[in-house]
Amino acid sequence: MLRINDNIETVSEDTLIAEMALLPQWRRQEALRYKHMTGRRESVMAFRLLQEMTGIRDLEFVIGEHGKPSIKGHPELHFNLSHCHCAVACAVDDAPVGVDIERVGRYKRFLAECTLSDDEFHHIHYSSPDTSVPRPSAETDLLFTVLWTKKEALIKLLGIGIGSAEHIRNVLADYDGKVLFDTVVDKSGRYVCTEARFLSCAKLLMFGKKQ
C-alpha cells in the first residue's frame, strides 16, 4: 500500500510541533538535526505516515547492512519512506518494497549522462527512434524524473545501496521482468512518485542480474 501526503508545505510551525510530539523520542531527535523547517517537516510527516499506516506509534528501526531500515519486532512488515520539498511518501507491504518521490525540476544533462543508459538517454530527448523529433524541454524534465524515481525505488527495494555509476545506468535493464513499478505523476506536475516491488514471491530471491 502506498500513501502520499502532498500538503506538507501548508504545515505550520505550530502544527509541526504538535505532530512531532507524537513521534518516538529518537525520531524527534533525528528530525531536530535538520537546521531548517523544510527538512524537519519532511522527516516528521513521512514518519507520521508510517505510524498511521502500521498502527504502531512507538516504532523502532533496525538498520540493515546497506542502510535499509526495518521495523523492530515486526519482521512481517516491510516499508519504505521518501520525501521531497512538496510531498512525502510511505509504502507498507508484507513483502519488500521500495519508493522514491522527487520534485520535478529543471533537467540537468550532466546528471542524465551519469545515470541513464544510452537507450534511456535517447528516450527522454527524442520521441522517435532517430534524432529527428526532439522532445519539448518540459517533457524531458518529467521523463527524466520518472526514470530517476524508478531507479531509486528499485535500489531501495533491493537494499543494496547506490553503487557505481555503471550500476545506476543499467539497473533497470538488469532487473527487467523481475520488478513491477507503479508511478504516480502529480496532476499539477509538482512531483513524481514510484513504488517498486518484486513481481512474485518466487522472485524475491532473484537478486542476481539477468544472465
Secondary structure as UniProt FT lines:
FT   STRAND          2..5
FT   HELIX           8..10
FT   HELIX           13..20
FT   TURN            21..22
FT   HELIX           25..32
FT   HELIX           37..54
FT   STRAND          61..63
FT   TURN            65..66
FT   STRAND          69..71
FT   TURN            72..73
FT   TURN            75..76
FT   STRAND          78..84
FT   TURN            85..86
FT   STRAND          87..93
FT   STRAND          97..103
FT   HELIX           109..115
FT   HELIX           118..125
FT   HELIX           137..158
FT   HELIX           165..174
FT   TURN            175..178
FT   STRAND          179..185
FT   TURN            187..188
FT   STRAND          191..198
FT   HELIX           201..203
FT   TURN            204..205
//
